[in-house]
Amino acid sequence: STEWSLASRPEGMPKPANFGKKTVEIAAPKDGEIQVKNEWMSVDPYMRGRMYDRESYVPPFQIGETMQGGAVGRVTASAHPDYKEGDLVSSMMGWRTAWVGKPEAAMVQKLPDVGLPESAFLGVAGMPGLTAYAGLLRVAELKEGDVVFVSGAAGAVGSTVVQIAKNKGCTVIGSAGGPDKCAFVKSLGADHVIDYKKAGGFAGLVKALKEASPKGIDVYFDNVGGDHLTAAIEVARPMARMALCGMIAQYNETGTPVGPHNIIMAVGKQLKLQGFIVSTHADMQPAFFADMAKWIPSGKMKFEQTVMEGIDKAPEAFMGLFTGANTGKMLVKLT
Ligand code: NDP
């Protein structure tokens, strides 16, 4: 197996030298183990958090150890009663081309044959999709008729948020970087798009949001933080709900990040700001699958992916998340 580990902890934006490649022999499975050849691996923004040596909701990556992450692959040999050669499985054994071990320890799930491409289980029908679903429907308590603002709207989570909100009868404002991404967000059904790079910071975002929805917003789904969050607070209607999903604008920050200067508005407007972690909402998985099984075949849930070919490209794919190299889900194809 070809595998990637963290060679050193990045300071600021990750660099190629922060990653180390190695080759590992894959043994035959022992009792209770399976051997898997990975076909796809995911790179996700949260992995940047695991590169810091600090306590968080997932433990930090250790220097020299193969990193973890979402992957989809096929069982190539099995010494486990529940798995057989050829089974399609997802696991947390990304950043490598093959592995052997106990499925329980690798968080293996057998994937259903529902006519979706395998890679969809790392995106729209996987962790990012459930993040959008739980964050919008449960954390932000979405209601029909809401005006929803979502940042990072051309990404894996954001593009799903746009469409769920449209499917639930809401007005959607999406922000993304650059005209191509904005056109993509529009093609997903968003009513208004904001090119945040052109808008230019807090004041520009507020102006664009007021143009899109003069009466303000009811829901903000935050993927970005920073100026986006501050602008959302500024234009929020009384009792608006904000699902704080991620704040990618500050993942590579080396100084002290600046908080929303207008947070005092949260008092008078009685805003609800709630952070969340997708794994806490795993109980929504059946409802999520049921809705996706309706929406995807009927064209009400489109999904785009940006694919880099080969395990050698994994660090580049990961670093690309922070430069906006992806439209839709960023993936690495391993075979
Ligand atoms: P995306 O597919 O959205 O990829 C990241 C995108 O972020 C880039 O394409 C880029 O788009 C945008 N971006 C990068 N840097 C900046 C910046 N400085 N300012 C504004 N936008 C930036 O990733 P995901 O969909 O996987 O994740 C989206 C968010 O959701 C992240 O914050 C992530 O951490 C979070 N998340 C949280 C989970 C949870 O459980 N809470 C689970 C999964 C994801 P552009 O070109 O438009 O700038």
Boltz pocket constraint, residues with backbone or C-beta under 6 A from the ligand:
constraints:
  - pocket:
      binder: B
      contacts: [[A, 43], [A, 44], [A, 45], [A, 46], [A, 127], [A, 128], [A, 131], [A, 152], [A, 153], [A, 154], [A, 155], [A, 156], [A, 157], [A, 158], [A, 175], [A, 176], [A, 177], [A, 178], [A, 181], [A, 222], [A, 223], [A, 224], [A, 244], [A, 245], [A, 246], [A, 247], [A, 248], [A, 249], [A, 250], [A, 276], [A, 277], [A, 278], [A, 279], [A, 320], [A, 321], [A, 322], [A, 323], [A, 324], [A, 325], [A, 326], [A, 327], [A, 328], [A, 329], [A, 330]]
      max_distance: 6.0
